[in-house]
């Protein structure tokens, strides 16, 4: 939590100031030196200030019922505006125009804003895992990756779908089916008690069998909530155990230089017995 000057900070200082002595933890990753000094000045007693990096983030990993209701609504809104923008994907339309239509639709639908700068990357640019929408027109054929998310009542959504402009070749279809199988394998591994590393391994093994793992250059997923990237990180060897109430992304992908890329991403909530996929958009390969 970032400490800033205002009524909340003043009220907190008054409460802390009533203590005769105490150790007060603060989020060192988010608190500036200026904010920490201001808090010390407002509290006129001898208080021990202790950096507590990650403390709040760990509490935020588990969403309560009210938070999950907001997250679900954010996912539904994000899915709806994606479907609207997808209709604009065709040869000759600029990537930035597709992104602009999606973001405008999100604002019209009541989103607070976007979770991050919308990614629209077509053909060779789809090989860039974080290829922001450019002024480049969408080519006559090739994969087009759209990664977007909205903020609703403070909570982020995130999803990625990959479509194909023009007819899909046999090889391209094999690539897509391998990524989809990897994504489904990762989702199947989302069970309370499993580790984040096990989820990553399940997805990675599928791409290894398909001899595509060298093109999978990032982790399988991450947590999401008030921020677009939160713990846990679903990467190689990550020991964090999954718990009910966690909201995570499952997003394996492949990025083949000079040819293109594919990513499929869903938001998933960990339940008592397994998980539930929140993203309602089809993952069937669509040719445009």
N, C-alpha and C positions, 0 to 999 in steps of 0.2 A: 504493500500500500504506500503511495506517495504522500508524504506529509506536506501540506500546503497551509499557508496562513489563511485563517478564516474562522468562522464560528465553531466548526468541528474541532479544530486544533485548540482553540481557546477553552472549549468545554473539557477536552481531554486533559489539558494542563491543569485545570481547576481540580479535577478528580484526583489526578496524580499528586498534586500539591498538598492534598489532605493526608497523604501517607507520611509517616515519620521516617521510614526508610523502605526502599524497595529496589529491585532489579527490574528494569523495564526493557523489554526486547523491542527492536525495531527492524524492519525489513531493509537490510543493508543494500540489497540489490536495487531498491527503488527509491531510497531516501537520499536526497542530495546532502552535501555537507552543510549548505546554507539552511536547509530545513531542520537538520539535526541540531544545529547551533541555535536556531530560533526556539525549538522545543526546550532546550536547556535553559534559555533565558526566561521563558515563560514559567518554568517550574523553579521556585525559589528554595527548594529543599535539596538535601544531598541525596540524589538519586543516582544509582549505577545504571548507565545506559549500555545495553549489551546487544551487539549485532546478532541478528537471528535470521540469516539468509535462508530463504526457502520455507520458513514456518507457515506463512499465510498461503503460499502456493500449494503446500501439501494439504492444507485444509480445503482449498478450493478444488482439489481433484475430485472430491466426492460431492455430487450435486444432490440437493434435497428435492422434494416433490415439486415445490414451487419453481425452482430453477429449471427442472426438467420440463415443466409445462412451457416455460418461455423458450427453452432450447428447441422443443418440438415445433413451436410456432415459427421460430426463426428458420428452421429447416424447411418447413412447408412454404414459407415465403420465398426462400432462396431457390427452391425447386420450381416454383411457379414462374419466376422471372427468367430462370434459365430456359424453360420451355418456350417462353415468348421470344427470347433472343435467338434461340436455335433456328427459328424460322427464317432468320435473316442471313444465315450462313449459306453462301453460295459463291461460285467463282466470280471474281471481280469486285466483290465487296471488301472493303478494307477491314482488317482485324480491329482497328480502333472503332469502327462504326458498330460492329457487333458488340464490343465491350460497352460502348456508349449507350446503345439501346437497352442493354441489360441493366446498366446502372440507373438509367432514367426510369425504367420500369420498376426497379426496386424502390426508388424514392416515391414514385407515384403510389406504390402499394403500402407505403408507410414505414419503410426501413429508416433507422436512424442514420445509416451510412453503409459503406461497404467494409467488410472484414479486412480487406487488403486490396491492392490494386489488381483489377481483374486481368486474368491471363487469357489471351486468345493467341494461339500460335499454330500456324498452318504449315503443312508440307515440311520443308527442311527445318523451319524454325520450331516445329514441334519437338525437335530433338533437344531443345533448351528446356530443362525442367522448370525454370521460372521465367519463361519468355513473355514478358509483358506485351500487351497488345500494341502493335506498331501500325504505321501508315501503309504497310505492305498489303496489296490486294490478295485475297485468297486465291491460290492457283487453281487451275482447271481440275487437278486431281491431287489426292494425298490426304493424310490424316490432319484433322484440326482438333486441337486440345482446348477445351474451355474450362477454366478453373475459377470459380467465383464463390463469394459468400456475402451475406448481409449481416448487419448488426440490428437486433431488435430488442428494445428495452435493455440494452447493455450487453446482450449475449450474442456471440458470433455463430454463424453457420458457415459451412464449407462443403463444397462438392466439386468433383471433376468428372466430366464425360468427354469421350473422344469419338468424333464422328468421322466419316470418310467422304470426301468430295470426289465424285466419280466412282467408277467401278473398282471394287476391291480385288487385288490379285490374290492368288492362292497363298503366297508367302505372307502377305499383309494380314490375311485372315488368320493364318497360323499364329502370327505375332499377337493379334488381338485376343484370340482364344486363350493363349498362354497367360497373358496379363489378367484376363478375367478369371481364369482358374486359380491363379496366384492370389487374387483378391478374395475369392470365395474361400480359399484355404486359410487365409489369414483371419477372416471373419469366423470360420468354424472353430478356430483356436481361442476365440475370446470367451473365456469361462473364468469365473472367480477362482483365484488360486494359481492360475497360469501366470507366467511371467511375461513381461513386455517382450523380452528376447525370444520367447517361444513363438509368439505371434509373428515376429519378424522372420524367424527361421522357417516357419510353415510356408509363408509366401515365397521366400527366397528359394526354398527347395524346388518348388514348382518351376521357377524360371531356370534353375540350374539343370533340371531334367530336360528342359526345352532348349538348353544351350544358349540361353539369353541372359543369364545372370550377370555377365560382364557389363551389360547395358543398364542394369538396375543400380543407379548411382546414389541413392539416398535411402533413408530409413523407411520402414513400412508405414509409420504413422506417428501420431502425437495426440496429446490431449487438447481439448478446446473448451472454452467457456467465456469468461469476460475478456480473454485475449485469444487470438487465433492460434497461438502456440503456447501450450501449457503442459506441465507434466501430466502423465508419464510420457516419455519418449519411447516409441516402439522401434528399437534398433538392435543391432547385434549385441548379444550378451547382456542386455539391460535386465537387472534383477527385480525391478519393481513388480510386485504381484498385483494382478487386476482385482478390483473390488467393485461390488454393486454400487451403482451411482456414478461411476466414471463414464465420461463421454469422450470417445476417442475417434480418430480418423484412421481408416484403413485405405492406403493409397499406393500400392505398388505400381511401378511403371517401368518402361524401357525407353531408352533414348539412343537412337542409332544415328551417329553423325552422317550427314549428307543424305539421309533417307527419311527421317521423321521420328516421331515418338508417340507413345500411347500411355495414358494414365487413367485409372478408374478409381474414384474415391467416394466413399460413403461415410456418413456419421453414424456411429454405433454407440448404444448405451449398454453398459454391462449390467445384467440383471442377476437375481439370486441364483438362477440355474444356467445362465448362459449369456446371451446378448440379444438385442433387438436392433435391426437396421432401421434407422430413422429416415434415410433418404429414399423418397418414393419414385425416383426417376428410373426408367428402364435402362438396363445395361446391355441390351441387345445392340449389336453393331448396326449402325444406321448409315446407309449410303444416301448421299444428297446429290 
